[in-house]
């Protein structure tokens, strides 16, 4: 039977599922976001609108997952970092993870605020719509659009750093850092 909770050496199944579930949702959101903003408005109206609506719904799923992940991490201590890590890498690992959590909250919130400032609804897969966070404000919509993109770019950079570090641990250092996050 799988251990649901973390222990001192590895992540529990709940943390692993939340990690990889969030990774999958974020990968789809980033790919979809890059694709849909590259589409011209003319001739792709319905496809673009559909992608935007799915992106918003998935963004709110990501937000909910982020809240669950933060709550889980709060009550479930992390396994110890591998022993050979220099102090600066230990600090970097913790900072990168905290930045991930911040981005997992800020990206959906800026998307929701952006939609609100643009006067657009935020439906969640037709189940319900979120109330607007802000009133109609076109200039704020433009600023939030830029901020949302910058945050997405920061997320991509952190994802590359995170994946590269995990592979470095696995391939060069041959420690169990990556293996601890596999089911």
C-alpha positions, 0 to 999 in steps of 0.5 A, a space after each residue: 500500500 502506498 504511503 500518502 504522507 511524506 517521510 524524511 526520505 521521500 515524498 508521499 503519493 499525495 505530494 507526488 500526484 499533486 506535483 505531476 498533476 500540476 505539472 501537466 496542467 501547467 504544461 497544457 496552460 503554457 502551450 495553450 496560452 502561447 498558441 492562442 495568443 499567436 492566432 490572429 483574431 480574424 478567421 480564427 474567432 471561434 477557435 481562439 474564443 474556445 481556447 481562451 475559455 478552456 485556458 480560463 477554466 484550466 487556470 482556475 483548476 490550477 489555482 485550486 490545485 495550488 491552494 491544495 498543494 500549499 495546504 498539503 505542504 503546510 501540514 506535511 513536512 518536506 523530506 530532507 534535501 540530499 546530504 551533498 548539496 552545498 548551502 547555496 544550492 539548498 537555498 536556491 532549491 527552497 527559493 525556486 520552490 517558493 517562487 513556483 508556489 507564488 507563480 501558481 497563485 499569481 498567474 491565475 489571479 492575474 488572468 482572472 483580474 485581466 479578464 475582469 478589467 477587460 469586461 470578460 467573464 471567467 467561466 469554469 467549464 460551464 459549471 459556474 462563472 467567477 465574479 469579477 475581481 475588478 471593474 472594467 478598466 481597459 488600461 489596467 487590462 493591458 497592464 495585466 495582460 503584460 504582467 500575466 505574460 511576464 509571469 508565464 515567462 518566469 514560470 517557463 524559466 523556473 520550469 527549465 531550471 527545475 527540470 535541469 536541476 532534477 536531471 543534473 541530480 539524476 544523471 551527474 550526481 546519481 542521487 535520488 532527488 528525482 526518484 523521490 518525486 516518482 510514484 
